[in-house]
Amino acid sequence: MSALSTNGQISDVTRVSAENEVVSATELAMKDVRQSSINLKQYTLKEVSEHCWRNDCWIILFDRVYDVTKFISDHPGGEYIIEENAGRDATLQFRGSRHGKEAFDMLEQLCIGILVEDERLYTPRDIDLYSTP
Ligand code: HEM
């Protein structure tokens, strides 16, 4: 999937990869998920849903689980918008907002795990989580 649509317009937040290739932020996030899902603790959607409080707030983005409890009050897009998604998958809302490199860089620090394989939507099933790279 290219970041540029057929009429040449940018269809997603774009970023230049280390290989100097222009790719969409979504593509990059998914690539990161594939590369770094090994050794992440796995959670079910039900487990994540229990952390749906202002003082205990997890969200799911691109199959990964983020503890955003301490981050909520610093979120440049506002607290409420994250609270609304507490305990849930917020990937579509995250993609629908203007998130650039800064946001994607922050994600790394907040990640605490990944969904169990059967409940993932974005990570291909052919990953062997237990093989050594
Ligand atoms: C851990 C998760 C998140 C992080 C690290 C994050 C980070 C950021 C950052 C850094 C910005 C400033 C713009 C930029 O530099 O990218 C931003 C803006 C924003 N975020 Fe988030 N965000 C997160 C989750 C979400 C979620 C789940 C939503 C929606 C439900 C959301 C909605 C917004 C909105 C609406 C803005 C303002 C965009 C604009 O200026 O037009 N964010 N976020």
py3Dmol code that shows the C-alpha trace and the ligand (Angstrom):
import py3Dmol

protein = """\
ATOM      1  CA  MET A   1       0.000   0.000   0.000  1.00  0.00           C
ATOM      2  CA  SER A   2       1.480   3.317  -1.001  1.00  0.00           C
ATOM      3  CA  ALA A   3       1.112   6.548   0.908  1.00  0.00           C
ATOM      4  CA  LEU A   4       0.366   8.293  -2.381  1.00  0.00           C
ATOM      5  CA  SER A   5      -2.986   7.719  -4.045  1.00  0.00           C
ATOM      6  CA  THR A   6      -3.371   7.461  -7.809  1.00  0.00           C
ATOM      7  CA  ASN A   7      -4.096  11.190  -8.114  1.00  0.00           C
ATOM      8  CA  GLY A   8      -0.802  11.909  -6.357  1.00  0.00           C
ATOM      9  CA  GLN A   9      -2.332  13.149  -3.118  1.00  0.00           C
ATOM     10  CA  ILE A  10      -1.045  12.027   0.244  1.00  0.00           C
ATOM     11  CA  SER A  11      -3.576   9.610   1.679  1.00  0.00           C
ATOM     12  CA  ASP A  12      -2.074   8.999   5.103  1.00  0.00           C
ATOM     13  CA  VAL A  13       0.360  10.713   7.468  1.00  0.00           C
ATOM     14  CA  THR A  14       3.704  10.112   5.784  1.00  0.00           C
ATOM     15  CA  ARG A  15       7.189   9.714   7.060  1.00  0.00           C
ATOM     16  CA  VAL A  16      10.506   8.929   5.425  1.00  0.00           C
ATOM     17  CA  SER A  17      11.902   5.574   6.482  1.00  0.00           C
ATOM     18  CA  ALA A  18      15.549   4.862   7.306  1.00  0.00           C
ATOM     19  CA  GLU A  19      15.911   3.575   3.749  1.00  0.00           C
ATOM     20  CA  ASN A  20      14.753   7.004   2.492  1.00  0.00           C
ATOM     21  CA  GLU A  21      11.517   5.582   1.247  1.00  0.00           C
ATOM     22  CA  VAL A  22       8.289   7.552   1.733  1.00  0.00           C
ATOM     23  CA  VAL A  23       5.797   5.322   3.511  1.00  0.00           C
ATOM     24  CA  SER A  24       2.571   5.914   5.376  1.00  0.00           C
ATOM     25  CA  ALA A  25       2.645   6.170   9.148  1.00  0.00           C
ATOM     26  CA  THR A  26       0.240   3.255   9.316  1.00  0.00           C
ATOM     27  CA  GLU A  27       2.538   1.077   7.238  1.00  0.00           C
ATOM     28  CA  LEU A  28       5.445   1.974   9.486  1.00  0.00           C
ATOM     29  CA  ALA A  29       3.496   1.263  12.638  1.00  0.00           C
ATOM     30  CA  MET A  30       2.514  -2.132  11.311  1.00  0.00           C
ATOM     31  CA  LYS A  31       6.099  -2.854  10.337  1.00  0.00           C
ATOM     32  CA  ASP A  32       7.192  -1.924  13.865  1.00  0.00           C
ATOM     33  CA  VAL A  33       4.533  -4.209  15.307  1.00  0.00           C
ATOM     34  CA  ARG A  34       5.786  -7.114  13.203  1.00  0.00           C
ATOM     35  CA  GLN A  35       9.391  -6.513  14.121  1.00  0.00           C
ATOM     36  CA  SER A  36       8.981  -6.019  17.827  1.00  0.00           C
ATOM     37  CA  SER A  37       6.146  -8.303  18.844  1.00  0.00           C
ATOM     38  CA  ILE A  38       8.545 -11.000  19.978  1.00  0.00           C
ATOM     39  CA  ASN A  39       8.765 -11.262  23.788  1.00  0.00           C
ATOM     40  CA  LEU A  40       5.891  -8.858  24.440  1.00  0.00           C
ATOM     41  CA  LYS A  41       3.503  -9.968  27.163  1.00  0.00           C
ATOM     42  CA  GLN A  42       0.200 -11.102  25.664  1.00  0.00           C
ATOM     43  CA  TYR A  43      -3.211  -9.874  26.834  1.00  0.00           C
ATOM     44  CA  THR A  44      -6.776 -10.712  25.849  1.00  0.00           C
ATOM     45  CA  LEU A  45      -9.306  -8.030  24.893  1.00  0.00           C
ATOM     46  CA  LYS A  46     -11.143  -8.888  28.119  1.00  0.00           C
ATOM     47  CA  GLU A  47      -8.049  -8.277  30.242  1.00  0.00           C
ATOM     48  CA  VAL A  48      -7.450  -4.929  28.542  1.00  0.00           C
ATOM     49  CA  SER A  49     -11.100  -3.953  29.027  1.00  0.00           C
ATOM     50  CA  GLU A  50     -10.658  -4.127  32.801  1.00  0.00           C
ATOM     51  CA  HIS A  51      -8.270  -1.149  32.635  1.00  0.00           C
ATOM     52  CA  CYS A  52     -10.912   1.362  31.596  1.00  0.00           C
ATOM     53  CA  TRP A  53     -10.487   3.988  34.300  1.00  0.00           C
ATOM     54  CA  ARG A  54      -8.925   7.430  34.449  1.00  0.00           C
ATOM     55  CA  ASN A  55      -6.398   6.163  37.012  1.00  0.00           C
ATOM     56  CA  ASP A  56      -5.859   2.791  35.295  1.00  0.00           C
ATOM     57  CA  CYS A  57      -6.128   3.279  31.558  1.00  0.00           C
ATOM     58  CA  TRP A  58      -4.962   0.949  28.811  1.00  0.00           C
ATOM     59  CA  ILE A  59      -5.709   1.240  25.094  1.00  0.00           C
ATOM     60  CA  ILE A  60      -4.994  -0.947  22.080  1.00  0.00           C
ATOM     61  CA  LEU A  61      -3.390   0.424  18.929  1.00  0.00           C
ATOM     62  CA  PHE A  62      -2.348  -1.811  16.024  1.00  0.00           C
ATOM     63  CA  ASP A  63      -2.765  -4.914  18.237  1.00  0.00           C
ATOM     64  CA  ARG A  64      -0.387  -3.561  20.854  1.00  0.00           C
ATOM     65  CA  VAL A  65      -1.432  -2.725  24.388  1.00  0.00           C
ATOM     66  CA  TYR A  66      -0.495   0.682  25.846  1.00  0.00           C
ATOM     67  CA  ASP A  67      -0.703   1.815  29.443  1.00  0.00           C
ATOM     68  CA  VAL A  68      -1.597   5.488  28.974  1.00  0.00           C
ATOM     69  CA  THR A  69      -2.534   6.190  32.612  1.00  0.00           C
ATOM     70  CA  LYS A  70       0.320   8.624  33.222  1.00  0.00           C
ATOM     71  CA  PHE A  71       0.211  10.021  29.694  1.00  0.00           C
ATOM     72  CA  ILE A  72      -3.476  11.047  29.555  1.00  0.00           C
ATOM     73  CA  SER A  73      -3.022  14.467  31.134  1.00  0.00           C
ATOM     74  CA  ASP A  74      -0.129  15.251  28.743  1.00  0.00           C
ATOM     75  CA  HIS A  75      -1.889  14.170  25.569  1.00  0.00           C
ATOM     76  CA  PRO A  76      -1.754  17.105  23.095  1.00  0.00           C
ATOM     77  CA  GLY A  77      -5.131  16.062  21.671  1.00  0.00           C
ATOM     78  CA  GLY A  78      -6.806  16.251  25.094  1.00  0.00           C
ATOM     79  CA  GLU A  79      -7.588  13.903  27.967  1.00  0.00           C
ATOM     80  CA  TYR A  80     -11.203  13.171  27.191  1.00  0.00           C
ATOM     81  CA  ILE A  81     -10.532  11.724  23.748  1.00  0.00           C
ATOM     82  CA  ILE A  82      -8.305   9.044  25.289  1.00  0.00           C
ATOM     83  CA  GLU A  83     -10.580   8.392  28.271  1.00  0.00           C
ATOM     84  CA  GLU A  84     -13.382   7.730  25.809  1.00  0.00           C
ATOM     85  CA  ASN A  85     -11.345   4.819  24.464  1.00  0.00           C
ATOM     86  CA  ALA A  86     -10.126   3.465  27.803  1.00  0.00           C
ATOM     87  CA  GLY A  87      -9.914  -0.328  27.806  1.00  0.00           C
ATOM     88  CA  ARG A  88     -10.594  -0.568  24.063  1.00  0.00           C
ATOM     89  CA  ASP A  89      -9.080  -0.683  20.622  1.00  0.00           C
ATOM     90  CA  ALA A  90      -8.563   2.940  19.540  1.00  0.00           C
ATOM     91  CA  THR A  91      -6.663   2.213  16.305  1.00  0.00           C
ATOM     92  CA  LEU A  92      -9.249   3.746  13.974  1.00  0.00           C
ATOM     93  CA  GLN A  93      -9.598   6.900  16.071  1.00  0.00           C
ATOM     94  CA  PHE A  94      -5.799   7.176  16.374  1.00  0.00           C
ATOM     95  CA  ARG A  95      -5.398   6.842  12.614  1.00  0.00           C
ATOM     96  CA  GLY A  96      -8.202   9.341  12.050  1.00  0.00           C
ATOM     97  CA  SER A  97      -6.384  12.035  14.055  1.00  0.00           C
ATOM     98  CA  ARG A  98      -3.269  13.882  13.006  1.00  0.00           C
ATOM     99  CA  HIS A  99      -0.503  11.820  14.566  1.00  0.00           C
ATOM    100  CA  GLY A 100       3.015  12.293  13.300  1.00  0.00           C
ATOM    101  CA  LYS A 101       6.484  11.043  14.131  1.00  0.00           C
ATOM    102  CA  GLU A 102       6.388  12.425  17.676  1.00  0.00           C
ATOM    103  CA  ALA A 103       3.295  10.388  18.499  1.00  0.00           C
ATOM    104  CA  PHE A 104       4.678   7.181  17.007  1.00  0.00           C
ATOM    105  CA  ASP A 105       7.935   7.651  18.905  1.00  0.00           C
ATOM    106  CA  MET A 106       6.011   8.060  22.178  1.00  0.00           C
ATOM    107  CA  LEU A 107       4.194   4.800  21.615  1.00  0.00           C
ATOM    108  CA  GLU A 108       7.359   2.807  22.140  1.00  0.00           C
ATOM    109  CA  GLN A 109       7.644   4.002  25.741  1.00  0.00           C
ATOM    110  CA  LEU A 110       4.037   3.271  26.614  1.00  0.00           C
ATOM    111  CA  CYS A 111       3.774  -0.232  25.168  1.00  0.00           C
ATOM    112  CA  ILE A 112       3.224  -2.976  27.746  1.00  0.00           C
ATOM    113  CA  GLY A 113       2.201  -5.884  25.538  1.00  0.00           C
ATOM    114  CA  ILE A 114       0.359  -7.265  22.541  1.00  0.00           C
ATOM    115  CA  LEU A 115      -3.018  -8.948  22.042  1.00  0.00           C
ATOM    116  CA  VAL A 116      -3.151 -12.727  22.048  1.00  0.00           C
ATOM    117  CA  GLU A 117      -2.749 -14.031  18.512  1.00  0.00           C
ATOM    118  CA  ASP A 118      -6.410 -14.982  17.995  1.00  0.00           C
ATOM    119  CA  GLU A 119      -7.547 -11.443  18.766  1.00  0.00           C
ATOM    120  CA  ARG A 120      -5.123  -9.525  16.569  1.00  0.00           C
ATOM    121  CA  LEU A 121      -6.348  -7.563  13.575  1.00  0.00           C
ATOM    122  CA  TYR A 122      -3.171  -6.048  12.178  1.00  0.00           C
ATOM    123  CA  THR A 123      -0.326  -8.461  12.847  1.00  0.00           C
ATOM    124  CA  PRO A 124      -0.010 -11.334  10.378  1.00  0.00           C
ATOM    125  CA  ARG A 125      -0.561 -14.767  11.828  1.00  0.00           C
ATOM    126  CA  ASP A 126       2.586 -16.258  10.352  1.00  0.00           C
ATOM    127  CA  ILE A 127       4.817 -14.675  13.013  1.00  0.00           C
ATOM    128  CA  ASP A 128       6.476 -17.240  15.228  1.00  0.00           C
ATOM    129  CA  LEU A 129       6.637 -15.392  18.535  1.00  0.00           C
ATOM    130  CA  TYR A 130       8.937 -17.951  20.046  1.00  0.00           C
ATOM    131  CA  SER A 131      11.591 -18.204  17.374  1.00  0.00           C
ATOM    132  CA  THR A 132      14.851 -16.327  17.815  1.00  0.00           C
ATOM    133  CA  PRO A 133      15.457 -13.694  15.120  1.00  0.00           C
TER     134      PRO A 133
END
"""
ligand_1 = """\
43
HEM
C -0.703 6.388 23.376
C -1.489 6.884 22.451
C -1.337 8.269 21.899
C -0.230 9.059 21.752
C 1.206 8.728 22.134
C -0.677 10.300 21.159
C 0.142 11.383 20.889
C -0.269 12.558 20.306
C 0.610 13.648 19.934
C 2.125 13.687 20.129
C -0.164 14.600 19.387
C 0.324 15.949 18.805
C 0.422 15.809 17.305
C 1.641 14.978 16.903
O 2.762 15.424 17.091
O 1.479 13.841 16.424
C -1.520 14.136 19.429
C -2.604 14.848 18.959
C -3.871 14.358 18.899
N -4.304 13.119 19.287
Fe -3.177 11.694 20.133
N -2.021 10.251 20.940
C -2.457 9.020 21.376
C -3.729 8.524 21.336
C -4.782 9.150 20.768
C -6.092 8.597 20.615
C -6.501 7.192 21.056
C -6.848 9.542 20.000
C -8.264 9.473 19.558
C -9.163 8.803 20.154
C -6.025 10.713 19.801
C -6.435 11.901 19.229
C -5.655 13.003 19.023
C -6.114 14.253 18.454
C -7.536 14.561 17.990
C -5.006 15.094 18.378
C -4.970 16.523 17.857
C -4.645 16.440 16.364
C -4.607 17.780 15.710
O -3.863 18.650 16.183
O -5.317 17.947 14.732
N -4.764 10.436 20.269
N -1.565 12.891 19.991
"""
view = py3Dmol.view(width=600, height=400)
view.addModel(protein, "pdb")
view.setStyle({"model": 0}, {"cartoon": {"style": "trace"}})
view.addModel(ligand_1, "xyz")
view.setStyle({"model": 1}, {"stick": {}})
view.zoomTo()
view.show()
